[in-house]
Amino acid sequence: MVFKKMMRAFGVGGPSVDTVLANPNTRPGLALDGQVRIVGGDHDVTIEQIVLGLVTRVESEHGENLVEFHRQQVAGMFQLRKGEQRDLPFQFPVPWETPITDMYGQRLRGMTMGLRTELSVAKAVDKGDLDQVFVHPLPAQERILEALGRLGFQFKGADLEHGRIYGVDHQLPFYQEIEYYPAAQYAHGINEVEVTFVADPAGVEVILEFDKRGGFLQPGHDTYGRFRVSHAEADTMDWASVVDSWVREATGRYEGLRGSYGGAGHGFGGGGYHGHVRHRGHGPGMGGMVAGVAGGVVGGMILGEAMDEVFEDDGGDE
């Protein structure tokens, strides 16, 4: 498949490229190690550059689009002789804000991620080789998601939304929403909850958005909670109790987008609301629940798909 893609861009007999990852599993803040293997065709060529890009699918008001959100050059200009083979090692840093795609060895339904290899020859660019990447949660993120499962929340789906989170310093042009059906003890007042993580080298911002049910003469509305967790606290807390307190605090009163919520308790500060510059409705992700570990964290996940199916139209979106 790679060779056919090369032929389309550079003609029959042109170079071919293949990227081999030492391990496609990673976490935010780590790196992907591997090498780009390039083989010359039936004539000498000048390679202008080889670039790697981390790509995923993001929802926007115009629909779903393939977005490259981090890139790194592996090689600049060099001569590739006829039939020559070169192996170019690389270490590709994974941004701290990279969304989670997998947990417990299973793909979160709605998430896709790939490392794309871009080869430039004589002003022609081929975005040919695409390798699947599995991004696992940081310890703090994993503990919080596990706590939601232990409390009885059931995983619904996940997606990436184009836009900004009000009041939160984040670098990527999108944010992840991990959606849950409410646990039984909260179901009388909540339709669903969405969890957003924004990680950095020191810790993780946790933003909770609750779709609250309406009552007598009172329409439904959204409430928000924002909490800060350091990486060092991941293994020191009773996370079921902490998350339960977050849920009760954020849903216990309604201030609207003009108000704010207090501190998170348990040593966490920075309570407050968040609002989206662009906030779309969520169509995909309903149903398909399956039993799994961690009381619903795995529910609704699917196994990773073949990359040429997940990114079947990757060549035409940019």
C-alpha positions as CSV (number, residue, x, y, z in Angstrom):
1,M,0.0,0.0,0.0
2,V,2.8,2.4,0.9
3,F,4.5,1.8,-2.5
4,K,1.3,2.5,-4.4
5,K,0.9,5.8,-2.6
6,M,4.5,6.8,-3.4
7,M,3.8,6.0,-7.1
8,R,0.9,8.4,-7.2
9,A,2.9,11.3,-6.0
10,F,6.3,10.7,-7.6
11,G,5.6,8.4,-10.5
12,V,6.5,4.8,-11.2
13,G,10.0,4.0,-10.0
14,G,10.0,6.8,-7.3
15,P,11.2,6.3,-3.7
16,S,9.2,4.5,-1.1
17,V,9.0,5.2,2.6
18,D,7.9,3.2,5.7
19,T,7.9,4.3,9.3
20,V,8.5,1.7,12.0
21,L,7.6,2.5,15.6
22,A,9.5,0.7,18.4
23,N,6.3,0.9,20.4
24,P,3.1,2.6,19.3
25,N,1.9,2.8,22.9
26,T,2.6,6.1,24.7
27,R,1.3,8.6,27.2
28,P,1.1,12.4,27.1
29,G,4.5,14.0,27.8
30,L,6.4,10.9,26.6
31,A,7.9,10.2,23.1
32,L,7.5,7.8,20.3
33,D,10.8,6.2,19.1
34,G,11.3,4.7,15.8
35,Q,12.9,5.0,12.4
36,V,11.9,6.1,8.9
37,R,13.0,3.6,6.3
38,I,13.4,5.1,2.8
39,V,14.3,3.1,-0.3
40,G,15.4,4.7,-3.6
41,G,13.6,4.0,-6.8
42,D,15.1,3.4,-10.3
43,H,16.8,6.8,-10.5
44,D,18.6,9.3,-8.2
45,V,16.4,11.9,-6.5
46,T,16.8,14.8,-4.1
47,I,14.8,14.4,-0.9
48,E,13.8,17.9,0.2
49,Q,12.6,16.8,3.7
50,I,10.9,14.1,5.7
51,V,8.4,15.3,8.4
52,L,6.4,13.3,10.9
53,G,3.0,14.6,12.0
54,L,0.6,13.5,14.8
55,V,-2.9,13.5,13.3
56,T,-6.4,12.9,14.7
57,R,-10.1,13.6,13.8
58,V,-11.7,16.7,15.3
59,E,-15.4,17.8,15.3
60,S,-16.1,21.4,14.2
61,E,-19.1,23.3,13.0
62,H,-18.2,22.2,9.5
63,G,-18.1,18.5,10.3
64,E,-15.3,16.1,11.1
65,N,-11.8,16.9,9.8
66,L,-8.4,15.3,10.0
67,V,-6.1,17.7,12.0
68,E,-2.4,17.6,12.3
69,F,-1.6,19.0,15.7
70,H,2.2,18.4,16.2
71,R,5.0,17.9,13.6
72,Q,8.7,17.3,13.6
73,Q,11.3,17.2,10.8
74,V,13.2,13.9,10.7
75,A,15.6,14.9,7.8
76,G,16.3,17.9,5.7
77,M,17.6,17.9,2.1
78,F,19.8,14.9,1.0
79,Q,20.5,12.9,-2.1
80,L,19.0,9.4,-2.4
81,R,20.6,7.3,-5.0
82,K,19.0,4.6,-7.1
83,G,18.1,1.6,-4.9
84,E,19.7,3.1,-1.8
85,Q,18.2,2.3,1.5
86,R,18.4,4.6,4.6
87,D,17.1,4.2,8.1
88,L,16.6,7.5,9.8
89,P,16.0,7.2,13.6
90,F,13.7,9.6,15.4
91,Q,12.3,10.5,18.8
92,F,8.9,12.2,18.4
93,P,7.7,14.1,21.5
94,V,4.0,13.6,22.4
95,P,2.5,16.9,23.6
96,W,1.1,16.9,27.2
97,E,-2.3,17.9,25.9
98,T,-2.6,14.9,23.5
99,P,-6.0,13.3,23.9
100,I,-6.4,9.8,25.4
101,T,-7.3,7.1,22.8
102,D,-6.9,3.9,24.7
103,M,-7.5,2.4,28.2
104,Y,-7.0,-1.2,29.4
105,G,-5.8,-2.2,25.9
106,Q,-9.0,-1.1,24.2
107,R,-9.8,1.9,22.0
108,L,-12.1,4.6,23.4
109,R,-15.0,4.7,20.9
110,G,-14.8,7.8,18.8
111,M,-11.0,8.3,19.1
112,T,-8.4,7.8,16.3
113,M,-4.7,8.8,16.3
114,G,-1.9,8.3,13.9
115,L,1.7,9.3,13.1
116,R,1.9,10.4,9.5
117,T,5.1,10.4,7.4
118,E,5.4,13.2,4.9
119,L,8.0,12.9,2.1
120,S,8.9,15.8,-0.2
121,V,10.6,15.3,-3.5
122,A,11.0,18.0,-6.2
123,K,8.1,20.2,-4.8
124,A,5.8,17.2,-4.7
125,V,4.6,16.1,-1.2
126,D,3.3,12.6,-0.4
127,K,1.6,12.1,3.0
128,G,1.8,8.4,2.4
129,D,2.7,6.3,5.5
130,L,0.3,6.4,8.5
131,D,1.0,4.4,11.6
132,Q,-1.6,3.9,14.4
133,V,-0.7,5.3,17.8
134,F,-2.2,4.3,21.1
135,V,-2.3,7.1,23.8
136,H,-2.9,5.8,27.3
137,P,-3.9,8.1,30.2
138,L,-1.5,9.6,32.7
139,P,-1.7,8.1,36.2
140,A,-3.9,11.0,37.5
141,Q,-6.2,10.8,34.5
142,E,-6.5,7.0,34.8
143,R,-7.3,7.2,38.6
144,I,-10.1,9.7,37.9
145,L,-11.6,7.7,35.1
146,E,-11.4,4.6,37.3
147,A,-13.2,6.5,40.1
148,L,-16.0,7.4,37.8
149,G,-16.4,3.7,37.0
150,R,-16.4,2.7,40.6
151,L,-19.0,5.3,41.4
152,G,-21.3,3.8,38.7
153,F,-20.9,6.1,35.8
154,Q,-21.1,4.3,32.5
155,F,-18.8,5.3,29.5
156,K,-20.8,6.7,26.6
157,G,-18.2,7.9,24.1
158,A,-15.4,10.4,23.4
159,D,-14.7,13.0,20.8
160,L,-12.6,16.0,20.1
161,E,-14.2,19.4,19.7
162,H,-12.6,22.3,17.9
163,G,-12.4,25.5,20.0
164,R,-11.0,26.8,23.3
165,I,-11.9,26.3,27.0
166,Y,-12.6,29.6,28.7
167,G,-10.1,30.4,31.4
168,V,-7.9,27.4,30.8
169,D,-4.4,27.8,29.3
170,H,-4.1,25.2,26.6
171,Q,-2.1,25.1,23.4
172,L,-4.0,22.7,21.1
173,P,-6.9,24.1,19.0
174,F,-9.2,21.4,20.3
175,Y,-10.1,19.6,23.5
176,Q,-11.3,16.1,24.3
177,E,-14.7,15.3,25.9
178,I,-15.1,11.9,27.5
179,E,-18.8,11.3,28.0
180,Y,-20.5,9.3,30.7
181,Y,-24.1,8.3,31.6
182,P,-24.8,9.2,35.2
183,A,-24.5,6.8,38.1
184,A,-27.7,5.7,39.7
185,Q,-27.2,7.9,42.8
186,Y,-27.0,11.0,40.6
187,A,-29.4,10.1,37.8
188,H,-32.3,12.0,39.3
189,G,-30.5,15.3,38.6
190,I,-28.0,14.6,35.8
191,N,-28.5,13.4,32.2
192,E,-24.8,13.0,31.5
193,V,-21.3,14.2,32.4
194,E,-18.4,15.2,30.2
195,V,-14.8,15.1,31.4
196,T,-12.0,17.2,29.9
197,F,-8.4,16.9,30.8
198,V,-5.7,19.5,30.1
199,A,-2.3,18.2,31.2
200,D,1.0,20.0,31.5
201,P,4.4,19.0,33.1
202,A,3.1,19.8,36.6
203,G,-0.3,18.3,36.6
204,V,-3.8,18.1,35.1
205,E,-6.7,20.5,34.9
206,V,-9.9,18.5,35.3
207,I,-13.1,20.1,33.8
208,L,-16.4,18.5,34.5
209,E,-19.5,19.5,32.6
210,F,-22.9,18.2,33.8
211,D,-26.1,18.3,31.8
212,K,-28.6,18.7,34.7
213,R,-32.2,17.6,34.5
214,G,-35.0,20.2,34.7
215,G,-37.5,20.2,37.5
216,F,-40.9,21.7,38.2
217,L,-41.0,25.1,36.5
218,Q,-37.2,24.9,36.1
219,P,-35.5,24.1,32.7
220,G,-32.5,21.9,32.4
221,H,-29.1,23.5,32.3
222,D,-25.4,22.9,32.4
223,T,-23.2,23.2,35.5
224,Y,-19.4,23.1,35.6
225,G,-16.6,22.3,37.9
226,R,-12.8,22.8,37.4
227,F,-10.2,21.2,39.6
228,R,-6.4,20.9,39.6
229,V,-4.5,17.7,40.3
230,S,-0.7,17.4,40.5
231,H,1.0,14.3,39.0
232,A,2.5,13.5,42.4
233,E,-1.0,13.2,43.9
234,A,-2.1,10.4,41.5
235,D,-1.3,7.6,44.0
236,T,-2.0,9.3,47.2
237,M,-5.8,10.0,47.1
238,D,-9.0,8.1,47.7
239,W,-10.2,9.0,44.2
240,A,-13.7,7.7,44.5
241,S,-14.3,10.0,47.5
242,V,-12.6,12.9,45.7
243,V,-14.5,12.5,42.5
244,D,-17.8,12.1,44.4
245,S,-17.1,15.4,46.2
246,W,-16.4,17.1,42.9
247,V,-19.7,15.8,41.4
248,R,-21.7,16.9,44.4
249,E,-20.0,20.3,44.6
250,A,-20.4,21.1,40.9
251,T,-24.1,19.9,40.7
252,G,-25.2,21.2,44.1
253,R,-25.8,24.7,43.0
254,Y,-26.3,26.5,39.7
255,E,-24.6,29.8,39.0
256,G,-24.8,29.9,35.2
257,L,-21.9,31.0,33.1
258,R,-21.5,34.1,35.1
259,G,-20.9,32.3,38.4
260,S,-18.1,30.1,39.7
261,Y,-17.6,27.2,42.0
262,G,-15.4,27.0,45.0
263,G,-12.2,25.0,45.6
264,A,-12.1,21.3,44.9
265,G,-11.4,20.2,48.5
266,H,-8.7,17.6,49.3
267,G,-6.0,20.2,48.7
268,F,-7.1,21.1,45.2
269,G,-7.7,24.7,44.3
270,G,-8.8,26.6,41.3
271,G,-12.5,26.0,41.2
272,G,-14.3,27.9,38.5
273,Y,-16.5,27.5,35.4
274,H,-15.5,26.9,31.8
275,G,-17.2,27.9,28.6
276,H,-16.5,26.9,25.0
277,V,-15.9,29.4,22.2
278,R,-17.4,26.8,20.0
279,H,-19.6,24.0,21.5
280,R,-21.3,21.6,19.2
281,G,-23.9,19.0,20.0
282,H,-22.8,15.4,20.2
283,G,-24.3,12.9,17.7
284,P,-22.0,9.9,17.8
285,G,-21.3,7.6,20.7
286,M,-24.7,6.4,21.8
287,G,-25.3,2.8,22.7
288,G,-23.0,-0.1,22.1
289,M,-22.3,-0.6,25.8
290,V,-20.3,-3.7,26.8
291,A,-19.4,-5.1,30.2
292,G,-15.9,-4.4,31.3
293,V,-13.5,-3.8,34.1
294,A,-13.5,-0.7,36.3
295,G,-17.2,-0.5,36.5
296,G,-18.0,1.1,33.2
297,V,-14.7,2.7,32.2
298,V,-14.3,0.1,29.4
299,G,-18.0,0.1,28.7
300,G,-18.6,1.5,25.2
301,M,-15.0,1.1,24.0
302,I,-14.0,-0.8,20.9
303,L,-10.9,-2.5,19.8
304,G,-8.5,-0.5,17.7
305,E,-9.3,-0.6,13.9
306,A,-7.0,-1.0,11.0
307,M,-5.4,2.3,10.2
308,D,-6.5,2.4,6.5
309,E,-10.1,2.1,7.8
310,V,-9.8,4.7,10.6
311,F,-8.1,7.2,8.3
312,E,-9.6,6.0,5.0
313,D,-9.6,9.5,3.4
314,D,-6.5,10.9,5.1
315,G,-5.0,12.1,1.8
316,G,-7.8,14.5,0.9
317,D,-8.7,16.5,4.1
318,E,-5.8,18.9,4.0
